């Protein structure tokens, strides 16, 4: 795990001093080594900060050069030994690193290389013979990659902070569509960033920059496809449960590959429990870590301890206490753009504890999106069923629900009746609904900037509509895989782990596991109203205690309502009162804070506004 950065100018050389300053923004991602190299008479600079995991020698430092080509690479290629053996007749290897294997794969296979890779990655390869720079991001979006392209320049980096350092934050403008998406969903949509000028390369995409013309060519090399073939399964004659069991086991074992010790982030649920079971088979001495909250409704530490005891794992329970105001601000600052997911706090806390002893840990991320773990999947199916059976009454109930205050539980369910499935999907997990946004923001600001909730709704529902012919639940799972997973879950885990110089690996996001999940055989076993992730639960009965396999799904959340209401109350008032009154309606915010004391779930909106307020104070971004 590392940080990467690059700068190209077609008209002038890049300032080494400015580039070196930007590189320091990535130090947490790679504290073991930091270096950069100039190419094309300093018209192109590539930089890298390293967290040493595979081949700890200095020979594997980056930028890494081989046969004229150069690479900066963030991530891991888990099948690198297999690829190295496959290419051994074509390539000589001087290190035991996956970095050299990845660069060699480009030399041997060119842009067909992606079909051979199993890993998480964001990288840039400079090819002087082809006069091009190739960027790529992994299929799930585990590793971030941002870029900025102008008429004469092209910059890229693992984090927004490095890019804003390169180009100057004062020259950047707030992106109205991304800002609207953040208000509605708590994160910016795929391809967006909070800045108009900066984009994020979407998962499964490559970008080729022509260094002669400064033109870019973005292509999709992977996207989810539902297959009726049995090919993804290790044994087509086996039943789906047995086949997936084998595939998951192989994925976990491959992700234990490391030249440093690997641990486990154990939440207490089925996904991380299965990862722990497979990992402990291969590494009986592996250690696991979990977070415990005083609020029992959110505390899964008992289940995590039960799993660890059942598997004989050395387990550590971390007692979570409210962060101090200073620590919370430090965490928010590292995310570089607003994010509403308050579980970023406990994720950062557990990463901090693990990183004191280890550099690598495995997590269960991806299981919910691939196998139907979220409650809103059954929620969507119920709404669709009621609406199709009672069309007229559903539309009448929906119309009448508009008079119910937004904070009343169940209002959104009633309002969704009679709506199209894609519309229901696009509103199911909103923070601020469109009519609330028009009350939160002032009329003067709305007249100056193009705020379009409909555009955000369309972006959210687009992948759902793309797969809607497979049914409501399947479409929702695939849409979440392309929006919520990379833009919220994986963004959160990347920043939380990198804030603490820790590498988190997600076995559920292996290419073979994803392929297995997206088959008609797997999708024939969708979750029901009473049981989430039925396939994984069946597998888990082989490895985990019944107290875990029979337990209902719990999200990994923090008691943010209690924290913001009590220990962090003063900082909430300080930051929300500092919001520009020409942009944000003070009366609306004051009413929101009062209502949150009576309806604690409104603190999700309060936390989002706190994240936005801190971002706006720190960056001083232009609205125009």
Secondary structure as a PSIPRED ss2 file (coil, helix, strand):
# PSIPRED VFORMAT (PSIPRED V4.0)

   1 X C   1.000  0.000  0.000
   2 X E   0.000  0.000  1.000
   3 X E   0.000  0.000  1.000
   4 X E   0.000  0.000  1.000
   5 X E   0.000  0.000  1.000
   6 X E   0.000  0.000  1.000
   7 X E   0.000  0.000  1.000
   8 X E   0.000  0.000  1.000
   9 X E   0.000  0.000  1.000
  10 X C   1.000  0.000  0.000
  11 X C   1.000  0.000  0.000
  12 X C   1.000  0.000  0.000
  13 X C   1.000  0.000  0.000
  14 X C   1.000  0.000  0.000
  15 X C   1.000  0.000  0.000
  16 X H   0.000  1.000  0.000
  17 X H   0.000  1.000  0.000
  18 X H   0.000  1.000  0.000
  19 X H   0.000  1.000  0.000
  20 X H   0.000  1.000  0.000
  21 X H   0.000  1.000  0.000
  22 X H   0.000  1.000  0.000
  23 X H   0.000  1.000  0.000
  24 X H   0.000  1.000  0.000
  25 X C   1.000  0.000  0.000
  26 X C   1.000  0.000  0.000
  27 X H   0.000  1.000  0.000
  28 X H   0.000  1.000  0.000
  29 X H   0.000  1.000  0.000
  30 X C   1.000  0.000  0.000
  31 X E   0.000  0.000  1.000
  32 X C   1.000  0.000  0.000
  33 X E   0.000  0.000  1.000
  34 X E   0.000  0.000  1.000
  35 X E   0.000  0.000  1.000
  36 X E   0.000  0.000  1.000
  37 X E   0.000  0.000  1.000
  38 X E   0.000  0.000  1.000
  39 X E   0.000  0.000  1.000
  40 X C   1.000  0.000  0.000
  41 X C   1.000  0.000  0.000
  42 X C   1.000  0.000  0.000
  43 X C   1.000  0.000  0.000
  44 X E   0.000  0.000  1.000
  45 X E   0.000  0.000  1.000
  46 X E   0.000  0.000  1.000
  47 X E   0.000  0.000  1.000
  48 X E   0.000  0.000  1.000
  49 X E   0.000  0.000  1.000
  50 X E   0.000  0.000  1.000
  51 X C   1.000  0.000  0.000
  52 X C   1.000  0.000  0.000
  53 X C   1.000  0.000  0.000
  54 X C   1.000  0.000  0.000
  55 X C   1.000  0.000  0.000
  56 X C   1.000  0.000  0.000
  57 X C   1.000  0.000  0.000
  58 X H   0.000  1.000  0.000
  59 X H   0.000  1.000  0.000
  60 X H   0.000  1.000  0.000
  61 X C   1.000  0.000  0.000
  62 X C   1.000  0.000  0.000
  63 X C   1.000  0.000  0.000
  64 X E   0.000  0.000  1.000
  65 X E   0.000  0.000  1.000
  66 X E   0.000  0.000  1.000
  67 X C   1.000  0.000  0.000
  68 X C   1.000  0.000  0.000
  69 X E   0.000  0.000  1.000
  70 X E   0.000  0.000  1.000
  71 X E   0.000  0.000  1.000
  72 X E   0.000  0.000  1.000
  73 X E   0.000  0.000  1.000
  74 X E   0.000  0.000  1.000
  75 X E   0.000  0.000  1.000
  76 X E   0.000  0.000  1.000
  77 X E   0.000  0.000  1.000
  78 X C   1.000  0.000  0.000
  79 X C   1.000  0.000  0.000
  80 X H   0.000  1.000  0.000
  81 X H   0.000  1.000  0.000
  82 X H   0.000  1.000  0.000
  83 X H   0.000  1.000  0.000
  84 X H   0.000  1.000  0.000
  85 X H   0.000  1.000  0.000
  86 X H   0.000  1.000  0.000
  87 X H   0.000  1.000  0.000
  88 X C   1.000  0.000  0.000
  89 X C   1.000  0.000  0.000
  90 X C   1.000  0.000  0.000
  91 X C   1.000  0.000  0.000
  92 X C   1.000  0.000  0.000
  93 X C   1.000  0.000  0.000
  94 X C   1.000  0.000  0.000
  95 X C   1.000  0.000  0.000
  96 X C   1.000  0.000  0.000
  97 X C   1.000  0.000  0.000
  98 X H   0.000  1.000  0.000
  99 X H   0.000  1.000  0.000
 100 X H   0.000  1.000  0.000
 101 X H   0.000  1.000  0.000
 102 X H   0.000  1.000  0.000
 103 X H   0.000  1.000  0.000
 104 X H   0.000  1.000  0.000
 105 X H   0.000  1.000  0.000
 106 X H   0.000  1.000  0.000
 107 X H   0.000  1.000  0.000
 108 X H   0.000  1.000  0.000
 109 X H   0.000  1.000  0.000
 110 X H   0.000  1.000  0.000
 111 X H   0.000  1.000  0.000
 112 X H   0.000  1.000  0.000
 113 X H   0.000  1.000  0.000
 114 X H   0.000  1.000  0.000
 115 X H   0.000  1.000  0.000
 116 X H   0.000  1.000  0.000
 117 X C   1.000  0.000  0.000
 118 X C   1.000  0.000  0.000
 119 X E   0.000  0.000  1.000
 120 X E   0.000  0.000  1.000
 121 X E   0.000  0.000  1.000
 122 X E   0.000  0.000  1.000
 123 X E   0.000  0.000  1.000
 124 X E   0.000  0.000  1.000
 125 X E   0.000  0.000  1.000
 126 X E   0.000  0.000  1.000
 127 X E   0.000  0.000  1.000
 128 X C   1.000  0.000  0.000
 129 X C   1.000  0.000  0.000
 130 X C   1.000  0.000  0.000
 131 X C   1.000  0.000  0.000
 132 X E   0.000  0.000  1.000
 133 X E   0.000  0.000  1.000
 134 X E   0.000  0.000  1.000
 135 X E   0.000  0.000  1.000
 136 X E   0.000  0.000  1.000
 137 X E   0.000  0.000  1.000
 138 X C   1.000  0.000  0.000
 139 X C   1.000  0.000  0.000
 140 X C   1.000  0.000  0.000
 141 X C   1.000  0.000  0.000
 142 X C   1.000  0.000  0.000
 143 X C   1.000  0.000  0.000
 144 X C   1.000  0.000  0.000
 145 X C   1.000  0.000  0.000
 146 X E   0.000  0.000  1.000
 147 X E   0.000  0.000  1.000
 148 X E   0.000  0.000  1.000
 149 X E   0.000  0.000  1.000
 150 X C   1.000  0.000  0.000
 151 X C   1.000  0.000  0.000
 152 X C   1.000  0.000  0.000
 153 X E   0.000  0.000  1.000
 154 X E   0.000  0.000  1.000
 155 X E   0.000  0.000  1.000
 156 X E   0.000  0.000  1.000
 157 X E   0.000  0.000  1.000
 158 X C   1.000  0.000  0.000
 159 X C   1.000  0.000  0.000
 160 X H   0.000  1.000  0.000
 161 X H   0.000  1.000  0.000
 162 X H   0.000  1.000  0.000
 163 X H   0.000  1.000  0.000
 164 X H   0.000  1.000  0.000
 165 X H   0.000  1.000  0.000
 166 X H   0.000  1.000  0.000
 167 X H   0.000  1.000  0.000
 168 X C   1.000  0.000  0.000
 169 X H   0.000  1.000  0.000
 170 X H   0.000  1.000  0.000
 171 X H   0.000  1.000  0.000
 172 X C   1.000  0.000  0.000
 173 X E   0.000  0.000  1.000
 174 X E   0.000  0.000  1.000
 175 X C   1.000  0.000  0.000
 176 X H   0.000  1.000  0.000
 177 X H   0.000  1.000  0.000
 178 X H   0.000  1.000  0.000
 179 X H   0.000  1.000  0.000
 180 X H   0.000  1.000  0.000
 181 X H   0.000  1.000  0.000
 182 X H   0.000  1.000  0.000
 183 X H   0.000  1.000  0.000
 184 X H   0.000  1.000  0.000
 185 X H   0.000  1.000  0.000
 186 X C   1.000  0.000  0.000
 187 X C   1.000  0.000  0.000
 188 X C   1.000  0.000  0.000
 189 X C   1.000  0.000  0.000
 190 X C   1.000  0.000  0.000
 191 X C   1.000  0.000  0.000
 192 X C   1.000  0.000  0.000
 193 X C   1.000  0.000  0.000
 194 X C   1.000  0.000  0.000
 195 X E   0.000  0.000  1.000
 196 X C   1.000  0.000  0.000
 197 X C   1.000  0.000  0.000
 198 X E   0.000  0.000  1.000
 199 X E   0.000  0.000  1.000
 200 X E   0.000  0.000  1.000
 201 X C   1.000  0.000  0.000
 202 X C   1.000  0.000  0.000
 203 X C   1.000  0.000  0.000
 204 X C   1.000  0.000  0.000
 205 X E   0.000  0.000  1.000
 206 X E   0.000  0.000  1.000
 207 X E   0.000  0.000  1.000
 208 X E   0.000  0.000  1.000
 209 X E   0.000  0.000  1.000
 210 X E   0.000  0.000  1.000
 211 X C   1.000  0.000  0.000
 212 X C   1.000  0.000  0.000
 213 X C   1.000  0.000  0.000
 214 X C   1.000  0.000  0.000
 215 X C   1.000  0.000  0.000
 216 X E   0.000  0.000  1.000
 217 X E   0.000  0.000  1.000
 218 X E   0.000  0.000  1.000
 219 X E   0.000  0.000  1.000
 220 X E   0.000  0.000  1.000
 221 X C   1.000  0.000  0.000
 222 X C   1.000  0.000  0.000
 223 X C   1.000  0.000  0.000
 224 X C   1.000  0.000  0.000
 225 X C   1.000  0.000  0.000
 226 X C   1.000  0.000  0.000
 227 X E   0.000  0.000  1.000
 228 X C   1.000  0.000  0.000
 229 X C   1.000  0.000  0.000
 230 X C   1.000  0.000  0.000
 231 X C   1.000  0.000  0.000
 232 X C   1.000  0.000  0.000
 233 X C   1.000  0.000  0.000
 234 X C   1.000  0.000  0.000
 235 X C   1.000  0.000  0.000
 236 X C   1.000  0.000  0.000
 237 X C   1.000  0.000  0.000
 238 X C   1.000  0.000  0.000
 239 X C   1.000  0.000  0.000
 240 X H   0.000  1.000  0.000
 241 X H   0.000  1.000  0.000
 242 X H   0.000  1.000  0.000
 243 X H   0.000  1.000  0.000
 244 X H   0.000  1.000  0.000
 245 X H   0.000  1.000  0.000
 246 X H   0.000  1.000  0.000
 247 X H   0.000  1.000  0.000
 248 X H   0.000  1.000  0.000
 249 X H   0.000  1.000  0.000
 250 X H   0.000  1.000  0.000
 251 X H   0.000  1.000  0.000
 252 X H   0.000  1.000  0.000
 253 X H   0.000  1.000  0.000
 254 X H   0.000  1.000  0.000
 255 X C   1.000  0.000  0.000
 256 X C   1.000  0.000  0.000
 257 X C   1.000  0.000  0.000
 258 X C   1.000  0.000  0.000
 259 X C   1.000  0.000  0.000
 260 X C   1.000  0.000  0.000
 261 X C   1.000  0.000  0.000
 262 X E   0.000  0.000  1.000
 263 X E   0.000  0.000  1.000
 264 X E   0.000  0.000  1.000
 265 X E   0.000  0.000  1.000
 266 X C   1.000  0.000  0.000
 267 X C   1.000  0.000  0.000
 268 X C   1.000  0.000  0.000
 269 X C   1.000  0.000  0.000
 270 X H   0.000  1.000  0.000
 271 X H   0.000  1.000  0.000
 272 X H   0.000  1.000  0.000
 273 X H   0.000  1.000  0.000
 274 X H   0.000  1.000  0.000
 275 X H   0.000  1.000  0.000
 276 X H   0.000  1.000  0.000
 277 X H   0.000  1.000  0.000
 278 X H   0.000  1.000  0.000
 279 X H   0.000  1.000  0.000
 280 X H   0.000  1.000  0.000
 281 X H   0.000  1.000  0.000
 282 X H   0.000  1.000  0.000
 283 X C   1.000  0.000  0.000
 284 X C   1.000  0.000  0.000
 285 X C   1.000  0.000  0.000
 286 X C   1.000  0.000  0.000
 287 X E   0.000  0.000  1.000
 288 X E   0.000  0.000  1.000
 289 X E   0.000  0.000  1.000
 290 X E   0.000  0.000  1.000
 291 X E   0.000  0.000  1.000
 292 X E   0.000  0.000  1.000
 293 X C   1.000  0.000  0.000
 294 X C   1.000  0.000  0.000
 295 X C   1.000  0.000  0.000
 296 X C   1.000  0.000  0.000
 297 X C   1.000  0.000  0.000
 298 X C   1.000  0.000  0.000
 299 X C   1.000  0.000  0.000
 300 X C   1.000  0.000  0.000
 301 X H   0.000  1.000  0.000
 302 X H   0.000  1.000  0.000
 303 X H   0.000  1.000  0.000
 304 X H   0.000  1.000  0.000
 305 X H   0.000  1.000  0.000
 306 X H   0.000  1.000  0.000
 307 X H   0.000  1.000  0.000
 308 X H   0.000  1.000  0.000
 309 X H   0.000  1.000  0.000
 310 X H   0.000  1.000  0.000
 311 X H   0.000  1.000  0.000
 312 X C   1.000  0.000  0.000
 313 X C   1.000  0.000  0.000
 314 X E   0.000  0.000  1.000
 315 X E   0.000  0.000  1.000
 316 X E   0.000  0.000  1.000
 317 X E   0.000  0.000  1.000
 318 X E   0.000  0.000  1.000
 319 X E   0.000  0.000  1.000
 320 X C   1.000  0.000  0.000
 321 X C   1.000  0.000  0.000
 322 X C   1.000  0.000  0.000
 323 X C   1.000  0.000  0.000
 324 X C   1.000  0.000  0.000
 325 X H   0.000  1.000  0.000
 326 X H   0.000  1.000  0.000
 327 X H   0.000  1.000  0.000
 328 X H   0.000  1.000  0.000
 329 X H   0.000  1.000  0.000
 330 X H   0.000  1.000  0.000
 331 X H   0.000  1.000  0.000
 332 X H   0.000  1.000  0.000
 333 X H   0.000  1.000  0.000
 334 X H   0.000  1.000  0.000
 335 X H   0.000  1.000  0.000
 336 X C   1.000  0.000  0.000
 337 X C   1.000  0.000  0.000
 338 X C   1.000  0.000  0.000
 339 X C   1.000  0.000  0.000
 340 X C   1.000  0.000  0.000
 341 X C   1.000  0.000  0.000
 342 X C   1.000  0.000  0.000
 343 X C   1.000  0.000  0.000
 344 X H   0.000  1.000  0.000
 345 X H   0.000  1.000  0.000
 346 X H   0.000  1.000  0.000
 347 X H   0.000  1.000  0.000
 348 X H   0.000  1.000  0.000
 349 X H   0.000  1.000  0.000
 350 X H   0.000  1.000  0.000
 351 X H   0.000  1.000  0.000
 352 X H   0.000  1.000  0.000
 353 X H   0.000  1.000  0.000
 354 X H   0.000  1.000  0.000
 355 X H   0.000  1.000  0.000
 356 X C   1.000  0.000  0.000
 357 X C   1.000  0.000  0.000
 358 X C   1.000  0.000  0.000
 359 X C   1.000  0.000  0.000
 360 X E   0.000  0.000  1.000
 361 X E   0.000  0.000  1.000
 362 X E   0.000  0.000  1.000
 363 X E   0.000  0.000  1.000
 364 X C   1.000  0.000  0.000
 365 X C   1.000  0.000  0.000
 366 X C   1.000  0.000  0.000
 367 X H   0.000  1.000  0.000
 368 X H   0.000  1.000  0.000
 369 X H   0.000  1.000  0.000
 370 X H   0.000  1.000  0.000
 371 X H   0.000  1.000  0.000
 372 X C   1.000  0.000  0.000
 373 X C   1.000  0.000  0.000
 374 X C   1.000  0.000  0.000
 375 X H   0.000  1.000  0.000
 376 X H   0.000  1.000  0.000
 377 X H   0.000  1.000  0.000
 378 X H   0.000  1.000  0.000
 379 X H   0.000  1.000  0.000
 380 X H   0.000  1.000  0.000
 381 X H   0.000  1.000  0.000
 382 X H   0.000  1.000  0.000
 383 X H   0.000  1.000  0.000
 384 X H   0.000  1.000  0.000
 385 X H   0.000  1.000  0.000
 386 X H   0.000  1.000  0.000
 387 X H   0.000  1.000  0.000
 388 X H   0.000  1.000  0.000
 389 X H   0.000  1.000  0.000
 390 X C   1.000  0.000  0.000
 391 X H   0.000  1.000  0.000
 392 X H   0.000  1.000  0.000
 393 X H   0.000  1.000  0.000
 394 X H   0.000  1.000  0.000
 395 X H   0.000  1.000  0.000
 396 X H   0.000  1.000  0.000
 397 X H   0.000  1.000  0.000
 398 X H   0.000  1.000  0.000
 399 X H   0.000  1.000  0.000
 400 X H   0.000  1.000  0.000
 401 X H   0.000  1.000  0.000
 402 X H   0.000  1.000  0.000
 403 X H   0.000  1.000  0.000
 404 X C   1.000  0.000  0.000
 405 X C   1.000  0.000  0.000
 406 X C   1.000  0.000  0.000
 407 X C   1.000  0.000  0.000
 408 X C   1.000  0.000  0.000
 409 X C   1.000  0.000  0.000
 410 X C   1.000  0.000  0.000
 411 X H   0.000  1.000  0.000
 412 X H   0.000  1.000  0.000
 413 X H   0.000  1.000  0.000
 414 X H   0.000  1.000  0.000
 415 X H   0.000  1.000  0.000
 416 X H   0.000  1.000  0.000
 417 X C   1.000  0.000  0.000
 418 X C   1.000  0.000  0.000
 419 X C   1.000  0.000  0.000
 420 X C   1.000  0.000  0.000
 421 X H   0.000  1.000  0.000
 422 X H   0.000  1.000  0.000
 423 X H   0.000  1.000  0.000
 424 X H   0.000  1.000  0.000
 425 X H   0.000  1.000  0.000
 426 X H   0.000  1.000  0.000
 427 X H   0.000  1.000  0.000
 428 X C   1.000  0.000  0.000
 429 X C   1.000  0.000  0.000
 430 X C   1.000  0.000  0.000
 431 X C   1.000  0.000  0.000
 432 X C   1.000  0.000  0.000
 433 X C   1.000  0.000  0.000
 434 X H   0.000  1.000  0.000
 435 X H   0.000  1.000  0.000
 436 X H   0.000  1.000  0.000
 437 X H   0.000  1.000  0.000
 438 X H   0.000  1.000  0.000
 439 X H   0.000  1.000  0.000
 440 X H   0.000  1.000  0.000
 441 X E   0.000  0.000  1.000
 442 X C   1.000  0.000  0.000
 443 X H   0.000  1.000  0.000
 444 X H   0.000  1.000  0.000
 445 X H   0.000  1.000  0.000
 446 X H   0.000  1.000  0.000
 447 X H   0.000  1.000  0.000
 448 X H   0.000  1.000  0.000
 449 X C   1.000  0.000  0.000
 450 X C   1.000  0.000  0.000
 451 X C   1.000  0.000  0.000
 452 X C   1.000  0.000  0.000
 453 X H   0.000  1.000  0.000
 454 X H   0.000  1.000  0.000
 455 X H   0.000  1.000  0.000
 456 X H   0.000  1.000  0.000
 457 X H   0.000  1.000  0.000
 458 X H   0.000  1.000  0.000
 459 X H   0.000  1.000  0.000
 460 X H   0.000  1.000  0.000
 461 X H   0.000  1.000  0.000
 462 X H   0.000  1.000  0.000
 463 X H   0.000  1.000  0.000
 464 X H   0.000  1.000  0.000
 465 X H   0.000  1.000  0.000
 466 X H   0.000  1.000  0.000
 467 X C   1.000  0.000  0.000
 468 X H   0.000  1.000  0.000
 469 X H   0.000  1.000  0.000
 470 X H   0.000  1.000  0.000
 471 X C   1.000  0.000  0.000
 472 X H   0.000  1.000  0.000
 473 X H   0.000  1.000  0.000
 474 X H   0.000  1.000  0.000
 475 X H   0.000  1.000  0.000
 476 X H   0.000  1.000  0.000
 477 X H   0.000  1.000  0.000
 478 X H   0.000  1.000  0.000
 479 X H   0.000  1.000  0.000
 480 X H   0.000  1.000  0.000
 481 X H   0.000  1.000  0.000
 482 X H   0.000  1.000  0.000
 483 X C   1.000  0.000  0.000
 484 X H   0.000  1.000  0.000
 485 X H   0.000  1.000  0.000
 486 X H   0.000  1.000  0.000
 487 X H   0.000  1.000  0.000
 488 X H   0.000  1.000  0.000
 489 X H   0.000  1.000  0.000
 490 X H   0.000  1.000  0.000
 491 X H   0.000  1.000  0.000
 492 X H   0.000  1.000  0.000
 493 X H   0.000  1.000  0.000
 494 X H   0.000  1.000  0.000
 495 X H   0.000  1.000  0.000
 496 X H   0.000  1.000  0.000
 497 X H   0.000  1.000  0.000
 498 X H   0.000  1.000  0.000
 499 X C   1.000  0.000  0.000
 500 X C   1.000  0.000  0.000
 501 X C   1.000  0.000  0.000
 502 X C   1.000  0.000  0.000
 503 X E   0.000  0.000  1.000
 504 X E   0.000  0.000  1.000
 505 X E   0.000  0.000  1.000
 506 X E   0.000  0.000  1.000
 507 X H   0.000  1.000  0.000
 508 X H   0.000  1.000  0.000
 509 X H   0.000  1.000  0.000
 510 X C   1.000  0.000  0.000
 511 X H   0.000  1.000  0.000
 512 X H   0.000  1.000  0.000
 513 X H   0.000  1.000  0.000
 514 X H   0.000  1.000  0.000
 515 X H   0.000  1.000  0.000
 516 X H   0.000  1.000  0.000
 517 X H   0.000  1.000  0.000
 518 X C   1.000  0.000  0.000
 519 X E   0.000  0.000  1.000
 520 X H   0.000  1.000  0.000
 521 X H   0.000  1.000  0.000
 522 X H   0.000  1.000  0.000
 523 X H   0.000  1.000  0.000
 524 X C   1.000  0.000  0.000
 525 X C   1.000  0.000  0.000
 526 X C   1.000  0.000  0.000
 527 X C   1.000  0.000  0.000
 528 X C   1.000  0.000  0.000
 529 X C   1.000  0.000  0.000
 530 X C   1.000  0.000  0.000
 531 X C   1.000  0.000  0.000
 532 X C   1.000  0.000  0.000
 533 X C   1.000  0.000  0.000
 534 X H   0.000  1.000  0.000
 535 X H   0.000  1.000  0.000
 536 X H   0.000  1.000  0.000
 537 X H   0.000  1.000  0.000
 538 X H   0.000  1.000  0.000
 539 X H   0.000  1.000  0.000
 540 X H   0.000  1.000  0.000
 541 X C   1.000  0.000  0.000
 542 X C   1.000  0.000  0.000
 543 X C   1.000  0.000  0.000
 544 X C   1.000  0.000  0.000
 545 X C   1.000  0.000  0.000
 546 X H   0.000  1.000  0.000
 547 X H   0.000  1.000  0.000
 548 X H   0.000  1.000  0.000
 549 X H   0.000  1.000  0.000
 550 X C   1.000  0.000  0.000
 551 X C   1.000  0.000  0.000
 552 X C   1.000  0.000  0.000
 553 X C   1.000  0.000  0.000
 554 X C   1.000  0.000  0.000
 555 X C   1.000  0.000  0.000
 556 X C   1.000  0.000  0.000
 557 X C   1.000  0.000  0.000
 558 X C   1.000  0.000  0.000
 559 X C   1.000  0.000  0.000
 560 X H   0.000  1.000  0.000
 561 X H   0.000  1.000  0.000
 562 X H   0.000  1.000  0.000
 563 X H   0.000  1.000  0.000
 564 X H   0.000  1.000  0.000
 565 X H   0.000  1.000  0.000
 566 X C   1.000  0.000  0.000
 567 X C   1.000  0.000  0.000
 568 X C   1.000  0.000  0.000
 569 X H   0.000  1.000  0.000
 570 X H   0.000  1.000  0.000
 571 X H   0.000  1.000  0.000
 572 X H   0.000  1.000  0.000
 573 X H   0.000  1.000  0.000
 574 X H   0.000  1.000  0.000
 575 X H   0.000  1.000  0.000
 576 X H   0.000  1.000  0.000
 577 X H   0.000  1.000  0.000
 578 X C   1.000  0.000  0.000
 579 X C   1.000  0.000  0.000
 580 X C   1.000  0.000  0.000
 581 X C   1.000  0.000  0.000
 582 X C   1.000  0.000  0.000
 583 X C   1.000  0.000  0.000
 584 X E   0.000  0.000  1.000
 585 X C   1.000  0.000  0.000
 586 X H   0.000  1.000  0.000
 587 X H   0.000  1.000  0.000
 588 X H   0.000  1.000  0.000
 589 X H   0.000  1.000  0.000
 590 X H   0.000  1.000  0.000
 591 X H   0.000  1.000  0.000
 592 X H   0.000  1.000  0.000
 593 X H   0.000  1.000  0.000
 594 X H   0.000  1.000  0.000
 595 X H   0.000  1.000  0.000
 596 X H   0.000  1.000  0.000
 597 X H   0.000  1.000  0.000
 598 X H   0.000  1.000  0.000
 599 X C   1.000  0.000  0.000
 600 X H   0.000  1.000  0.000
 601 X H   0.000  1.000  0.000
 602 X H   0.000  1.000  0.000
 603 X H   0.000  1.000  0.000
 604 X H   0.000  1.000  0.000
 605 X H   0.000  1.000  0.000
 606 X H   0.000  1.000  0.000
 607 X H   0.000  1.000  0.000
 608 X H   0.000  1.000  0.000
 609 X H   0.000  1.000  0.000
 610 X H   0.000  1.000  0.000
 611 X H   0.000  1.000  0.000
 612 X H   0.000  1.000  0.000
 613 X H   0.000  1.000  0.000
 614 X H   0.000  1.000  0.000
 615 X H   0.000  1.000  0.000
 616 X H   0.000  1.000  0.000
 617 X H   0.000  1.000  0.000
 618 X H   0.000  1.000  0.000
 619 X H   0.000  1.000  0.000
 620 X C   1.000  0.000  0.000
 621 X C   1.000  0.000  0.000
 622 X E   0.000  0.000  1.000
 623 X C   1.000  0.000  0.000
 624 X C   1.000  0.000  0.000
